[in-house]
Amino acid sequence: MLRGLCVLILSAGTVYADPVGITQDTMSVPFETTDGRVDISRIQDGENTIATEWTLTSRACPPFCIQPMSPADGVTTIGELELLAFLQDPQSVVIDGRIRPEYEAGTIPGAVSVPYNEAADRLGELGCEPDFGGYECPEDVPFVALFCNGPWCGQSPTAARRMIEAGYPPEKIFYYRGGMQVWQSLGLTVVAGR
């Protein structure tokens, strides 16, 4: 009888465990995609771990060198809560600056694939007009948030610098330095890129 009561109490602890929220007051953030609504939340399994490739701590540098907090003058670095706000803002664009196969393997819901080596050539998609080897960008171009694999990934910092060199205003660029590594370490929703 006592043993059965102990098992019941222990299992009740997992059933009634505290939920894993994004913030104290936010369990999920809804996001509308072309395929329907996605609720961005944290994984509720208290035993969840991130996939092996995201647990590596020591990669050869170069190319996997620790990135500066800001990739260029005028660019603002942001965290997860600010990135979630970007996803809620229809006037902003979240850009996955990784190469296409990495994007397709898993990305942040709502992120658009613009590989770092294409970023300077695709400013027309953000409302800029070609102008003698670069682009002329009007004041109302969207705010963009760039990310890649994590603090050791140079893809989105390179994209930001190339966009600025091509004419995109740096004050309209935000850098989610944590990237996919930190996003996944927090157990946030990941979807396959399309």
Rosetta constraint file for C-alpha pairs under 8 A:
AtomPair CA 1 CA 5 HARMONIC 6.25 0.50
AtomPair CA 2 CA 6 HARMONIC 6.26 0.50
AtomPair CA 3 CA 7 HARMONIC 6.33 0.50
AtomPair CA 4 CA 8 HARMONIC 6.16 0.50
AtomPair CA 5 CA 9 HARMONIC 6.16 0.50
AtomPair CA 6 CA 10 HARMONIC 6.09 0.50
AtomPair CA 7 CA 11 HARMONIC 6.06 0.50
AtomPair CA 8 CA 12 HARMONIC 5.96 0.50
AtomPair CA 9 CA 13 HARMONIC 6.39 0.50
AtomPair CA 10 CA 14 HARMONIC 7.10 0.50
AtomPair CA 11 CA 15 HARMONIC 6.51 0.50
AtomPair CA 12 CA 16 HARMONIC 6.04 0.50
AtomPair CA 13 CA 17 HARMONIC 5.74 0.50
AtomPair CA 19 CA 44 HARMONIC 6.54 0.50
AtomPair CA 20 CA 27 HARMONIC 7.29 0.50
AtomPair CA 20 CA 42 HARMONIC 6.27 0.50
AtomPair CA 20 CA 43 HARMONIC 7.15 0.50
AtomPair CA 20 CA 44 HARMONIC 5.59 0.50
AtomPair CA 21 CA 25 HARMONIC 7.55 0.50
AtomPair CA 21 CA 26 HARMONIC 5.97 0.50
AtomPair CA 21 CA 27 HARMONIC 4.37 0.50
AtomPair CA 21 CA 28 HARMONIC 7.17 0.50
AtomPair CA 21 CA 41 HARMONIC 7.17 0.50
AtomPair CA 21 CA 42 HARMONIC 6.38 0.50
AtomPair CA 22 CA 26 HARMONIC 5.52 0.50
AtomPair CA 22 CA 27 HARMONIC 5.46 0.50
AtomPair CA 22 CA 28 HARMONIC 6.57 0.50
AtomPair CA 22 CA 41 HARMONIC 6.55 0.50
AtomPair CA 22 CA 42 HARMONIC 6.45 0.50
AtomPair CA 23 CA 27 HARMONIC 6.91 0.50
AtomPair CA 27 CA 41 HARMONIC 6.29 0.50
AtomPair CA 27 CA 42 HARMONIC 7.78 0.50
AtomPair CA 28 CA 39 HARMONIC 5.93 0.50
AtomPair CA 28 CA 40 HARMONIC 5.35 0.50
AtomPair CA 28 CA 41 HARMONIC 4.45 0.50
AtomPair CA 28 CA 42 HARMONIC 7.58 0.50
AtomPair CA 29 CA 39 HARMONIC 5.53 0.50
AtomPair CA 29 CA 40 HARMONIC 5.06 0.50
AtomPair CA 29 CA 41 HARMONIC 6.58 0.50
AtomPair CA 29 CA 84 HARMONIC 7.33 0.50
AtomPair CA 30 CA 37 HARMONIC 6.69 0.50
AtomPair CA 30 CA 38 HARMONIC 5.83 0.50
AtomPair CA 30 CA 39 HARMONIC 4.34 0.50
AtomPair CA 30 CA 40 HARMONIC 6.10 0.50
AtomPair CA 31 CA 37 HARMONIC 5.61 0.50
AtomPair CA 31 CA 38 HARMONIC 5.19 0.50
AtomPair CA 31 CA 39 HARMONIC 6.08 0.50
AtomPair CA 31 CA 40 HARMONIC 7.22 0.50
AtomPair CA 31 CA 87 HARMONIC 6.97 0.50
AtomPair CA 31 CA 88 HARMONIC 6.76 0.50
AtomPair CA 31 CA 109 HARMONIC 7.55 0.50
AtomPair CA 31 CA 110 HARMONIC 7.23 0.50
AtomPair CA 32 CA 36 HARMONIC 5.71 0.50
AtomPair CA 32 CA 37 HARMONIC 4.40 0.50
AtomPair CA 32 CA 38 HARMONIC 6.24 0.50
AtomPair CA 32 CA 110 HARMONIC 7.80 0.50
AtomPair CA 33 CA 37 HARMONIC 5.81 0.50
AtomPair CA 33 CA 38 HARMONIC 7.03 0.50
AtomPair CA 33 CA 109 HARMONIC 7.91 0.50
AtomPair CA 33 CA 110 HARMONIC 6.31 0.50
AtomPair CA 38 CA 109 HARMONIC 7.16 0.50
AtomPair CA 39 CA 189 HARMONIC 7.85 0.50
AtomPair CA 40 CA 109 HARMONIC 7.42 0.50
AtomPair CA 40 CA 188 HARMONIC 6.60 0.50
AtomPair CA 40 CA 189 HARMONIC 5.17 0.50
AtomPair CA 41 CA 187 HARMONIC 7.82 0.50
AtomPair CA 41 CA 188 HARMONIC 5.46 0.50
AtomPair CA 41 CA 189 HARMONIC 5.71 0.50
AtomPair CA 42 CA 186 HARMONIC 6.87 0.50
AtomPair CA 42 CA 187 HARMONIC 4.76 0.50
AtomPair CA 42 CA 188 HARMONIC 4.36 0.50
AtomPair CA 42 CA 189 HARMONIC 6.33 0.50
AtomPair CA 43 CA 48 HARMONIC 7.38 0.50
AtomPair CA 43 CA 187 HARMONIC 5.05 0.50
AtomPair CA 43 CA 188 HARMONIC 6.43 0.50
AtomPair CA 43 CA 189 HARMONIC 7.39 0.50
AtomPair CA 48 CA 187 HARMONIC 7.85 0.50
AtomPair CA 49 CA 185 HARMONIC 7.59 0.50
AtomPair CA 50 CA 54 HARMONIC 6.48 0.50
AtomPair CA 50 CA 55 HARMONIC 6.96 0.50
AtomPair CA 50 CA 184 HARMONIC 6.34 0.50
AtomPair CA 50 CA 185 HARMONIC 5.98 0.50
AtomPair CA 50 CA 187 HARMONIC 7.65 0.50
AtomPair CA 51 CA 55 HARMONIC 6.90 0.50
AtomPair CA 52 CA 56 HARMONIC 7.07 0.50
AtomPair CA 54 CA 181 HARMONIC 5.57 0.50
AtomPair CA 54 CA 184 HARMONIC 7.95 0.50
AtomPair CA 59 CA 64 HARMONIC 5.81 0.50
AtomPair CA 59 CA 65 HARMONIC 7.91 0.50
AtomPair CA 60 CA 64 HARMONIC 5.72 0.50
AtomPair CA 60 CA 65 HARMONIC 7.47 0.50
AtomPair CA 61 CA 65 HARMONIC 4.69 0.50
AtomPair CA 63 CA 153 HARMONIC 7.97 0.50
AtomPair CA 63 CA 154 HARMONIC 7.56 0.50
AtomPair CA 64 CA 152 HARMONIC 5.22 0.50
AtomPair CA 64 CA 153 HARMONIC 5.78 0.50
AtomPair CA 64 CA 154 HARMONIC 7.09 0.50
AtomPair CA 65 CA 152 HARMONIC 5.10 0.50
AtomPair CA 65 CA 153 HARMONIC 6.97 0.50
AtomPair CA 65 CA 154 HARMONIC 7.47 0.50
AtomPair CA 66 CA 151 HARMONIC 5.79 0.50
AtomPair CA 66 CA 152 HARMONIC 4.23 0.50
AtomPair CA 66 CA 153 HARMONIC 7.21 0.50
AtomPair CA 67 CA 71 HARMONIC 7.48 0.50
AtomPair CA 67 CA 151 HARMONIC 5.64 0.50
AtomPair CA 67 CA 152 HARMONIC 5.58 0.50
AtomPair CA 67 CA 153 HARMONIC 6.85 0.50
AtomPair CA 67 CA 154 HARMONIC 6.61 0.50
AtomPair CA 67 CA 157 HARMONIC 7.81 0.50
AtomPair CA 69 CA 77 HARMONIC 6.68 0.50
AtomPair CA 69 CA 177 HARMONIC 7.11 0.50
AtomPair CA 70 CA 75 HARMONIC 6.26 0.50
AtomPair CA 70 CA 76 HARMONIC 6.58 0.50
AtomPair CA 70 CA 77 HARMONIC 5.89 0.50
AtomPair CA 70 CA 157 HARMONIC 7.96 0.50
AtomPair CA 70 CA 175 HARMONIC 7.16 0.50
AtomPair CA 71 CA 75 HARMONIC 6.91 0.50
AtomPair CA 71 CA 157 HARMONIC 4.99 0.50
AtomPair CA 71 CA 158 HARMONIC 7.64 0.50
AtomPair CA 71 CA 160 HARMONIC 6.98 0.50
AtomPair CA 71 CA 161 HARMONIC 6.99 0.50
AtomPair CA 71 CA 175 HARMONIC 7.73 0.50
AtomPair CA 72 CA 157 HARMONIC 7.82 0.50
AtomPair CA 72 CA 160 HARMONIC 7.41 0.50
AtomPair CA 72 CA 161 HARMONIC 6.33 0.50
AtomPair CA 72 CA 170 HARMONIC 7.73 0.50
AtomPair CA 73 CA 170 HARMONIC 7.18 0.50
AtomPair CA 74 CA 170 HARMONIC 5.02 0.50
AtomPair CA 74 CA 171 HARMONIC 5.15 0.50
AtomPair CA 74 CA 173 HARMONIC 7.97 0.50
AtomPair CA 75 CA 170 HARMONIC 5.27 0.50
AtomPair CA 75 CA 171 HARMONIC 5.64 0.50
AtomPair CA 75 CA 172 HARMONIC 7.41 0.50
AtomPair CA 75 CA 173 HARMONIC 5.39 0.50
AtomPair CA 75 CA 174 HARMONIC 5.60 0.50
AtomPair CA 75 CA 175 HARMONIC 6.93 0.50
AtomPair CA 76 CA 171 HARMONIC 7.32 0.50
AtomPair CA 76 CA 173 HARMONIC 6.78 0.50
AtomPair CA 76 CA 174 HARMONIC 4.81 0.50
AtomPair CA 76 CA 175 HARMONIC 6.11 0.50
AtomPair CA 77 CA 174 HARMONIC 5.63 0.50
AtomPair CA 77 CA 175 HARMONIC 4.59 0.50
AtomPair CA 77 CA 176 HARMONIC 5.91 0.50
AtomPair CA 77 CA 177 HARMONIC 6.66 0.50
AtomPair CA 78 CA 82 HARMONIC 5.92 0.50
AtomPair CA 78 CA 83 HARMONIC 6.89 0.50
AtomPair CA 78 CA 174 HARMONIC 6.60 0.50
AtomPair CA 78 CA 175 HARMONIC 5.91 0.50
AtomPair CA 78 CA 176 HARMONIC 5.08 0.50
AtomPair CA 78 CA 177 HARMONIC 7.10 0.50
AtomPair CA 79 CA 83 HARMONIC 6.28 0.50
AtomPair CA 79 CA 176 HARMONIC 5.86 0.50
AtomPair CA 79 CA 177 HARMONIC 7.41 0.50
AtomPair CA 79 CA 178 HARMONIC 7.06 0.50
AtomPair CA 80 CA 84 HARMONIC 6.19 0.50
AtomPair CA 80 CA 176 HARMONIC 7.50 0.50
AtomPair CA 80 CA 183 HARMONIC 7.27 0.50
AtomPair CA 81 CA 85 HARMONIC 6.38 0.50
AtomPair CA 82 CA 86 HARMONIC 6.33 0.50
AtomPair CA 83 CA 87 HARMONIC 6.38 0.50
AtomPair CA 83 CA 94 HARMONIC 7.86 0.50
AtomPair CA 83 CA 145 HARMONIC 7.22 0.50
AtomPair CA 83 CA 176 HARMONIC 7.12 0.50
AtomPair CA 84 CA 88 HARMONIC 6.53 0.50
AtomPair CA 85 CA 89 HARMONIC 6.41 0.50
AtomPair CA 86 CA 92 HARMONIC 5.88 0.50
AtomPair CA 86 CA 93 HARMONIC 7.12 0.50
AtomPair CA 86 CA 94 HARMONIC 6.93 0.50
AtomPair CA 86 CA 145 HARMONIC 7.36 0.50
AtomPair CA 87 CA 92 HARMONIC 7.23 0.50
AtomPair CA 87 CA 93 HARMONIC 7.37 0.50
AtomPair CA 87 CA 94 HARMONIC 6.80 0.50
AtomPair CA 87 CA 110 HARMONIC 6.75 0.50
AtomPair CA 91 CA 142 HARMONIC 5.68 0.50
AtomPair CA 91 CA 143 HARMONIC 7.03 0.50
AtomPair CA 92 CA 142 HARMONIC 5.20 0.50
AtomPair CA 92 CA 143 HARMONIC 4.82 0.50
AtomPair CA 92 CA 144 HARMONIC 5.68 0.50
AtomPair CA 92 CA 145 HARMONIC 7.76 0.50
AtomPair CA 93 CA 111 HARMONIC 7.47 0.50
AtomPair CA 93 CA 112 HARMONIC 7.52 0.50
AtomPair CA 93 CA 142 HARMONIC 6.73 0.50
AtomPair CA 93 CA 143 HARMONIC 6.38 0.50
AtomPair CA 93 CA 144 HARMONIC 4.74 0.50
AtomPair CA 93 CA 145 HARMONIC 6.35 0.50
AtomPair CA 94 CA 110 HARMONIC 7.00 0.50
AtomPair CA 94 CA 111 HARMONIC 4.91 0.50
AtomPair CA 94 CA 112 HARMONIC 6.22 0.50
AtomPair CA 94 CA 144 HARMONIC 5.67 0.50
AtomPair CA 94 CA 145 HARMONIC 4.73 0.50
AtomPair CA 94 CA 146 HARMONIC 6.12 0.50
AtomPair CA 95 CA 111 HARMONIC 5.29 0.50
AtomPair CA 95 CA 112 HARMONIC 4.89 0.50
AtomPair CA 95 CA 113 HARMONIC 6.00 0.50
AtomPair CA 95 CA 114 HARMONIC 6.20 0.50
AtomPair CA 95 CA 144 HARMONIC 6.82 0.50
AtomPair CA 95 CA 145 HARMONIC 5.91 0.50
AtomPair CA 95 CA 146 HARMONIC 4.82 0.50
AtomPair CA 95 CA 147 HARMONIC 6.52 0.50
AtomPair CA 96 CA 103 HARMONIC 6.90 0.50
AtomPair CA 96 CA 107 HARMONIC 7.41 0.50
AtomPair CA 96 CA 111 HARMONIC 5.79 0.50
AtomPair CA 96 CA 112 HARMONIC 5.82 0.50
AtomPair CA 96 CA 113 HARMONIC 5.03 0.50
AtomPair CA 96 CA 114 HARMONIC 6.05 0.50
AtomPair CA 96 CA 115 HARMONIC 7.00 0.50
AtomPair CA 96 CA 146 HARMONIC 6.02 0.50
AtomPair CA 96 CA 147 HARMONIC 5.36 0.50
AtomPair CA 96 CA 148 HARMONIC 5.90 0.50
AtomPair CA 96 CA 156 HARMONIC 7.56 0.50
AtomPair CA 97 CA 113 HARMONIC 6.47 0.50
AtomPair CA 97 CA 114 HARMONIC 5.30 0.50
AtomPair CA 97 CA 115 HARMONIC 4.48 0.50
AtomPair CA 97 CA 116 HARMONIC 4.80 0.50
AtomPair CA 97 CA 119 HARMONIC 7.79 0.50
AtomPair CA 97 CA 146 HARMONIC 6.32 0.50
AtomPair CA 97 CA 147 HARMONIC 5.89 0.50
AtomPair CA 97 CA 148 HARMONIC 5.42 0.50
AtomPair CA 97 CA 155 HARMONIC 5.93 0.50
AtomPair CA 97 CA 156 HARMONIC 4.87 0.50
AtomPair CA 97 CA 159 HARMONIC 6.63 0.50
AtomPair CA 98 CA 102 HARMONIC 6.20 0.50
AtomPair CA 98 CA 103 HARMONIC 6.23 0.50
AtomPair CA 98 CA 113 HARMONIC 7.45 0.50
AtomPair CA 98 CA 114 HARMONIC 7.33 0.50
AtomPair CA 98 CA 115 HARMONIC 5.02 0.50
AtomPair CA 98 CA 116 HARMONIC 6.21 0.50
AtomPair CA 98 CA 147 HARMONIC 7.78 0.50
AtomPair CA 98 CA 148 HARMONIC 5.28 0.50
AtomPair CA 98 CA 149 HARMONIC 7.25 0.50
AtomPair CA 98 CA 155 HARMONIC 5.95 0.50
AtomPair CA 98 CA 156 HARMONIC 7.00 0.50
AtomPair CA 99 CA 103 HARMONIC 6.52 0.50
AtomPair CA 99 CA 114 HARMONIC 7.93 0.50
AtomPair CA 99 CA 115 HARMONIC 4.89 0.50
AtomPair CA 99 CA 116 HARMONIC 7.10 0.50
AtomPair CA 100 CA 104 HARMONIC 6.14 0.50
AtomPair CA 100 CA 113 HARMONIC 6.87 0.50
AtomPair CA 100 CA 115 HARMONIC 6.45 0.50
AtomPair CA 101 CA 105 HARMONIC 6.18 0.50
AtomPair CA 102 CA 106 HARMONIC 6.72 0.50
AtomPair CA 102 CA 107 HARMONIC 7.99 0.50
AtomPair CA 103 CA 107 HARMONIC 5.49 0.50
AtomPair CA 103 CA 113 HARMONIC 6.63 0.50
AtomPair CA 103 CA 192 HARMONIC 7.32 0.50
AtomPair CA 103 CA 193 HARMONIC 5.32 0.50
AtomPair CA 104 CA 192 HARMONIC 5.32 0.50
AtomPair CA 104 CA 193 HARMONIC 3.99 0.50
AtomPair CA 104 CA 194 HARMONIC 6.18 0.50
AtomPair CA 105 CA 192 HARMONIC 5.57 0.50
AtomPair CA 105 CA 193 HARMONIC 6.56 0.50
AtomPair CA 106 CA 190 HARMONIC 5.85 0.50
AtomPair CA 106 CA 191 HARMONIC 5.21 0.50
AtomPair CA 106 CA 192 HARMONIC 4.34 0.50
AtomPair CA 106 CA 193 HARMONIC 5.78 0.50
AtomPair CA 107 CA 111 HARMONIC 6.87 0.50
AtomPair CA 107 CA 180 HARMONIC 7.24 0.50
AtomPair CA 107 CA 190 HARMONIC 5.37 0.50
AtomPair CA 107 CA 191 HARMONIC 5.43 0.50
AtomPair CA 107 CA 192 HARMONIC 6.04 0.50
AtomPair CA 107 CA 193 HARMONIC 5.85 0.50
AtomPair CA 108 CA 180 HARMONIC 7.69 0.50
AtomPair CA 108 CA 189 HARMONIC 6.90 0.50
AtomPair CA 108 CA 190 HARMONIC 5.19 0.50
AtomPair CA 108 CA 191 HARMONIC 6.30 0.50
AtomPair CA 109 CA 189 HARMONIC 7.24 0.50
AtomPair CA 109 CA 190 HARMONIC 6.31 0.50
AtomPair CA 109 CA 191 HARMONIC 5.83 0.50
AtomPair CA 113 CA 193 HARMONIC 7.81 0.50
AtomPair CA 114 CA 118 HARMONIC 6.33 0.50
AtomPair CA 114 CA 119 HARMONIC 5.89 0.50
AtomPair CA 114 CA 122 HARMONIC 7.86 0.50
AtomPair CA 115 CA 119 HARMONIC 6.30 0.50
AtomPair CA 115 CA 155 HARMONIC 7.81 0.50
AtomPair CA 115 CA 159 HARMONIC 7.73 0.50
AtomPair CA 116 CA 155 HARMONIC 5.41 0.50
AtomPair CA 116 CA 156 HARMONIC 5.97 0.50
AtomPair CA 116 CA 158 HARMONIC 6.32 0.50
AtomPair CA 116 CA 159 HARMONIC 4.42 0.50
AtomPair CA 117 CA 159 HARMONIC 6.86 0.50
AtomPair CA 118 CA 122 HARMONIC 6.31 0.50
AtomPair CA 118 CA 159 HARMONIC 7.91 0.50
AtomPair CA 119 CA 123 HARMONIC 6.85 0.50
AtomPair CA 119 CA 159 HARMONIC 5.53 0.50
AtomPair CA 119 CA 160 HARMONIC 7.90 0.50
AtomPair CA 119 CA 162 HARMONIC 6.84 0.50
AtomPair CA 119 CA 163 HARMONIC 6.12 0.50
AtomPair CA 120 CA 159 HARMONIC 7.18 0.50
AtomPair CA 120 CA 162 HARMONIC 5.35 0.50
AtomPair CA 120 CA 163 HARMONIC 4.70 0.50
AtomPair CA 120 CA 165 HARMONIC 7.83 0.50
AtomPair CA 120 CA 166 HARMONIC 5.73 0.50
AtomPair CA 122 CA 126 HARMONIC 7.57 0.50
AtomPair CA 123 CA 127 HARMONIC 6.78 0.50
AtomPair CA 123 CA 128 HARMONIC 5.54 0.50
AtomPair CA 123 CA 129 HARMONIC 7.71 0.50
AtomPair CA 123 CA 135 HARMONIC 7.18 0.50
AtomPair CA 123 CA 163 HARMONIC 7.43 0.50
AtomPair CA 123 CA 168 HARMONIC 7.51 0.50
AtomPair CA 124 CA 128 HARMONIC 4.64 0.50
AtomPair CA 124 CA 129 HARMONIC 5.78 0.50
AtomPair CA 124 CA 130 HARMONIC 7.21 0.50
AtomPair CA 124 CA 135 HARMONIC 7.89 0.50
AtomPair CA 126 CA 141 HARMONIC 6.30 0.50
AtomPair CA 126 CA 142 HARMONIC 6.73 0.50
AtomPair CA 127 CA 137 HARMONIC 6.79 0.50
AtomPair CA 127 CA 138 HARMONIC 7.45 0.50
AtomPair CA 127 CA 141 HARMONIC 5.89 0.50
AtomPair CA 128 CA 135 HARMONIC 5.89 0.50
AtomPair CA 128 CA 136 HARMONIC 5.53 0.50
AtomPair CA 128 CA 137 HARMONIC 4.28 0.50
AtomPair CA 128 CA 138 HARMONIC 6.60 0.50
AtomPair CA 128 CA 141 HARMONIC 7.28 0.50
AtomPair CA 128 CA 168 HARMONIC 7.87 0.50
AtomPair CA 129 CA 135 HARMONIC 5.30 0.50
AtomPair CA 129 CA 136 HARMONIC 5.19 0.50
AtomPair CA 129 CA 137 HARMONIC 6.40 0.50
AtomPair CA 130 CA 134 HARMONIC 5.95 0.50
AtomPair CA 130 CA 135 HARMONIC 4.39 0.50
AtomPair CA 130 CA 136 HARMONIC 6.28 0.50
AtomPair CA 131 CA 135 HARMONIC 4.73 0.50
AtomPair CA 131 CA 136 HARMONIC 5.79 0.50
AtomPair CA 133 CA 166 HARMONIC 7.65 0.50
AtomPair CA 134 CA 165 HARMONIC 7.77 0.50
AtomPair CA 134 CA 166 HARMONIC 4.55 0.50
AtomPair CA 134 CA 167 HARMONIC 6.06 0.50
AtomPair CA 135 CA 166 HARMONIC 5.72 0.50
AtomPair CA 135 CA 167 HARMONIC 5.10 0.50
AtomPair CA 135 CA 168 HARMONIC 7.38 0.50
AtomPair CA 136 CA 167 HARMONIC 6.02 0.50
AtomPair CA 136 CA 168 HARMONIC 7.70 0.50
AtomPair CA 137 CA 141 HARMONIC 6.60 0.50
AtomPair CA 137 CA 167 HARMONIC 6.49 0.50
AtomPair CA 137 CA 168 HARMONIC 6.04 0.50
AtomPair CA 137 CA 169 HARMONIC 7.46 0.50
AtomPair CA 141 CA 172 HARMONIC 7.77 0.50
AtomPair CA 142 CA 172 HARMONIC 6.95 0.50
AtomPair CA 143 CA 172 HARMONIC 4.61 0.50
AtomPair CA 143 CA 173 HARMONIC 5.97 0.50
AtomPair CA 143 CA 174 HARMONIC 7.46 0.50
AtomPair CA 144 CA 172 HARMONIC 6.27 0.50
AtomPair CA 144 CA 173 HARMONIC 5.08 0.50
AtomPair CA 144 CA 174 HARMONIC 5.99 0.50
AtomPair CA 145 CA 173 HARMONIC 6.00 0.50
AtomPair CA 145 CA 174 HARMONIC 4.47 0.50
AtomPair CA 145 CA 175 HARMONIC 5.52 0.50
AtomPair CA 145 CA 176 HARMONIC 6.58 0.50
AtomPair CA 146 CA 156 HARMONIC 5.76 0.50
AtomPair CA 146 CA 157 HARMONIC 7.99 0.50
AtomPair CA 146 CA 159 HARMONIC 8.00 0.50
AtomPair CA 146 CA 160 HARMONIC 7.43 0.50
AtomPair CA 146 CA 173 HARMONIC 7.44 0.50
AtomPair CA 146 CA 174 HARMONIC 6.22 0.50
AtomPair CA 146 CA 175 HARMONIC 5.01 0.50
AtomPair CA 146 CA 176 HARMONIC 5.96 0.50
AtomPair CA 147 CA 156 HARMONIC 5.32 0.50
AtomPair CA 147 CA 175 HARMONIC 6.17 0.50
AtomPair CA 147 CA 176 HARMONIC 5.05 0.50
AtomPair CA 147 CA 177 HARMONIC 6.33 0.50
AtomPair CA 147 CA 178 HARMONIC 7.61 0.50
AtomPair CA 147 CA 179 HARMONIC 5.09 0.50
AtomPair CA 147 CA 180 HARMONIC 7.65 0.50
AtomPair CA 148 CA 153 HARMONIC 6.35 0.50
AtomPair CA 148 CA 154 HARMONIC 7.69 0.50
AtomPair CA 148 CA 155 HARMONIC 6.07 0.50
AtomPair CA 148 CA 156 HARMONIC 5.41 0.50
AtomPair CA 148 CA 177 HARMONIC 7.72 0.50
AtomPair CA 148 CA 179 HARMONIC 5.00 0.50
AtomPair CA 148 CA 180 HARMONIC 6.35 0.50
AtomPair CA 149 CA 153 HARMONIC 5.47 0.50
AtomPair CA 149 CA 178 HARMONIC 7.65 0.50
AtomPair CA 149 CA 179 HARMONIC 4.92 0.50
AtomPair CA 149 CA 180 HARMONIC 4.77 0.50
AtomPair CA 149 CA 181 HARMONIC 5.81 0.50
AtomPair CA 150 CA 177 HARMONIC 6.07 0.50
AtomPair CA 150 CA 178 HARMONIC 4.77 0.50
AtomPair CA 150 CA 179 HARMONIC 4.15 0.50
AtomPair CA 150 CA 180 HARMONIC 5.73 0.50
AtomPair CA 150 CA 181 HARMONIC 5.09 0.50
AtomPair CA 150 CA 182 HARMONIC 6.59 0.50
AtomPair CA 151 CA 177 HARMONIC 5.43 0.50
AtomPair CA 151 CA 178 HARMONIC 5.47 0.50
AtomPair CA 151 CA 179 HARMONIC 6.95 0.50
AtomPair CA 154 CA 158 HARMONIC 5.97 0.50
AtomPair CA 155 CA 159 HARMONIC 6.23 0.50
AtomPair CA 156 CA 160 HARMONIC 6.12 0.50
AtomPair CA 156 CA 175 HARMONIC 7.65 0.50
AtomPair CA 157 CA 161 HARMONIC 6.33 0.50
AtomPair CA 157 CA 175 HARMONIC 7.60 0.50
AtomPair CA 158 CA 162 HARMONIC 6.12 0.50
AtomPair CA 159 CA 163 HARMONIC 6.02 0.50
AtomPair CA 160 CA 164 HARMONIC 6.26 0.50
AtomPair CA 160 CA 170 HARMONIC 7.97 0.50
AtomPair CA 160 CA 173 HARMONIC 7.12 0.50
AtomPair CA 161 CA 165 HARMONIC 6.18 0.50
AtomPair CA 162 CA 166 HARMONIC 6.14 0.50
AtomPair CA 163 CA 167 HARMONIC 6.37 0.50
AtomPair CA 163 CA 168 HARMONIC 5.37 0.50
AtomPair CA 164 CA 168 HARMONIC 4.72 0.50
AtomPair CA 164 CA 169 HARMONIC 6.10 0.50
AtomPair CA 164 CA 170 HARMONIC 5.94 0.50
AtomPair CA 168 CA 172 HARMONIC 7.66 0.50
AtomPair CA 169 CA 173 HARMONIC 7.19 0.50
AtomPair CA 178 CA 182 HARMONIC 4.90 0.50
AtomPair CA 178 CA 183 HARMONIC 6.81 0.50
AtomPair CA 179 CA 183 HARMONIC 6.11 0.50
AtomPair CA 180 CA 184 HARMONIC 5.87 0.50
AtomPair CA 181 CA 185 HARMONIC 6.10 0.50
AtomPair CA 182 CA 186 HARMONIC 6.27 0.50
AtomPair CA 183 CA 187 HARMONIC 6.71 0.50
AtomPair CA 183 CA 188 HARMONIC 5.76 0.50
AtomPair CA 184 CA 188 HARMONIC 5.67 0.50
AtomPair CA 184 CA 189 HARMONIC 7.69 0.50
AtomPair CA 184 CA 190 HARMONIC 7.62 0.50
